[in-house]
Amino acid sequence: MEWRAFGEGVIAGYGIAIPVGAIAILIVDTALRGGFVPGFMAGAGAASADLLYAALAAVAGQTLALALAPFAVTLRLLSALVLLALGGWGLWRLHRRTAGAAPDPVVAASAWRTYTQFLGLTLLNPLTVAYFGSLILGNGAGHLATTAGRVMFVLGAAVASLSWQSLLALIGAAAHRRLSPRFQLLTSLLGNLIVLLLGLRIAWQVLAA
């Protein structure tokens, strides 16, 4: 029964991690600029946030989702502002590179700093709690009703999220080694523009609501 819960956690983890969004783009861009280790630490930060939210959902998913509901608009607007700032910073960094300034020391940045940055950024999406919570509550009468089942579900979600984020880091690292500097520059430009557009989209949805 617990292994079935683990399998459902894996499916749920991939379900929340695979859709391409700002976090995925930023993980690839981090690995593209600095190699696998920075990209992996970025992915580990995102996966840790998924682990935390899955655990919170397992403990008090419905209660927590209701408690966060009054702040949903504020949190979405905050996440939009963060994405806009990240996209703008990325474009400014690329401008400095094309202007001949010294490249940013991505590899020299501490692994812990990269990890905490992506942990904090991913935590800006508290609706993940509602996602995991709905899956757990929807199966509450069966194998996810026990403590062991919920623990295995959370572990499955964490494993799935980390494996996907690590794959993104590997893709970015492979591009870092094989693509020409000019193509890497164009890829980073596209990624940062997408992050900006995602931020604008969220802000527009919040303000138009």
N, C-alpha and C positions, 0 to 999 in steps of 0.2 A: 504493500500500500504506500509506504514512504517513497519507494522508487517511482511509483506512478506520480506522486506529488512532485518529485524532483523533475520528472519529464515535463510536467505541466509548467513548472517554473522555468525550465529551459525555453519552452515555446513562448511563454509570456515575456521572458527577457529579450529574446530576439524580436518579439513583436514591438517592444518599446525602443529597442536600440537600432534596428535596421533602417527604418524610414530615414531618408537623407535629410538632415537638418543642419543648423548652424554648428552644433557640436561636432558632428561628423566631418564637416568641411574644415573646421579649425584643427581637428586632430590630424587630418591628412596634411594640412598646411604646415603644422608644427613639425611633423616628420619630414616633410619635403624640404624644409629649411635646415633642420638640425640632425636628421637621421632617426634611426629606430628608437633609441633610448628616450629622447624627449617626447616622441610621439606615443611611445608605450606609457610613459608616466602621465601624459595627458589623458590617454584612454583609461588608465587605472583610476584617475580622479573621477571621470564620468561614470565608470562602472561602480565605484564606491558610493556615489550618490544614488544610483539605481538600487544598490544593496540596502542602503539606509532607508530609502523610501519603501522598498518591498518589505523590510522588517517592520517599519511603522505601520504599513497597511495590514500586516499579519497580526499586529498587536491591537490596533485600534483604527482600522481603515475607515469605517463609516463615520466614527466620531471625529477623527482628524479631518476628514474631507469636509464635514459640516462646519468645523471650527475655522477652516481656511477659506470657506466660501465667501465671507464678507470682504476678504482681502484679495480676492481673485483678480479684480481689475487693477489694483495697485501693483500686484506682483507681475502681472502681464506687462504693464507699462514699464516697470523697472527692468524686466528682461529685455524689452524692446530698446530701452536706452543703453543697456549694457552691450547689446549686439551692435547698435549704431556706433558706440564708442570703439568697440573692437574692430569693426570694419573700417572706420575712419583711421584708427591707429595703424592698421595693416596697410592701407593705401599710402599713408604718410611715410611709413617705413620703406615701402617700395619706391616712393618718390626720392627718398634720400639715397637709396641704392643706385637708381638711375642717374642721380646727380653727381655720383662719384664719392659719396660719403662712405665711411667704413661700414661694413655690414654688421648687423646686430650679432652679438655673441650668443647665439641660441644655445650652442652646445655647452657654453660656460655657465649658463643659467642653472641654478640648482634644481635637481630632480624634484625635491620637495616643493619648491616654489611652483614648478609646472603642475605638479599634482594638485596642490591646493587651489591654484587658479581654476583648473577645470572642475574640481570638486565644487567650488563655490558657484561657478557658472551653471553647472548642471542642476544644482540645488535650487536655482531660480525657477524651476519648473515643478512646483508642488503638485500639479495635476497628475503627476506620475503616481502619487499616493492613491488617487481615485481610480486610476487604471488598475493597479495591482489589487486594490481593495475590492473592486467590483468582481475581479476574477476569483479572489478568495471567497468572498461572500456568496458568489454565485455557485460555488461548489461546497459551501459550508456544511451541508448535511452529510458529506462523504468523507473522503480521505484527507481533506484539508481542514476538517473540524478538530483534529488532534494537534497537540503541540509539535509532535515529531513531524507530522505531515506538513505543517506550516513552515517549520525550520527547513525541511528539504525543499519546499517550494521556493523559499527565499534563496537558498544556496544555488538552486538551479537557475534562478533568474540572474544571480550574480555571475555565475560561470558563463552563461550565454552572453551577457553584456560585455564582460571582460574579453571573451574570445572574439567578439565582433569588433570591439574597439582596437584590439591588438592587430586584427587583420587590416583595419584602416591604417594603423601605424606602419605596418609592413608594406602596404601599397605606397604610402608616402615615402618611406625609406628607400624602396626600390626606385622610385622616380628620382629621388635625391641623388642616387648613384649613377643612373643611366641617362637621365634627360639633360639636355644642354642647359647652361645657365639661363639663356634667353627663354627657353620653353618653360623652365621652372618659374621664371619671373612672370610670364603670361599666365601660368596656372595659378600662382598666388594672387595675381590681379583678379582673375575670374572668381576665385574663392572668396576674396574679401568683398567683391561687389555683390556676390550672392548673400553673404552675411549681412551687408547693408540693406539689401532688398528684403531679407527676412525680418530685420528689425523694423523697417518701414511698414511692412505688411502687418506686423503685430500692432504697431502703434496706430495704424489706420483703423484696424478692426476695433481696437479699444476706444478710440475717439469717436468712431462712427456709431458705436453701440448706444 
